[in-house]
């Protein structure tokens, strides 16, 4: 079992909105690099890539939430 497979259930909530296959593929690459004795810089590059994708996804989710709130405010009945 790869690390990606072990993390799959633990990351499910964290990768919501992200391409799960891409995340798992990157985790598999990180695992393979580690198993093959890759230089720390190579591992860090993959981890940074994963982090950047997570940050991009989080920003997109925040933007979607904000847009949803604005839309609900526009369509909500106005009290007097």
Number of C-alpha atoms within 10 A of each C-alpha: 5 12 14 19 13 10 12 17 10 11 15 12 9 13 17 13 13 17 12 15 9 12 19 20 12 17 21 16 17 22 17 15 16 14 9 9 11 13 10 10 9 14 18 12 12 16 16 12 14 18 12 12 17 19 12 13 17 17 12 14 15 12 12 12 12 12 12 12 12 12 11 11 11 10 9 9 8 7 4 3
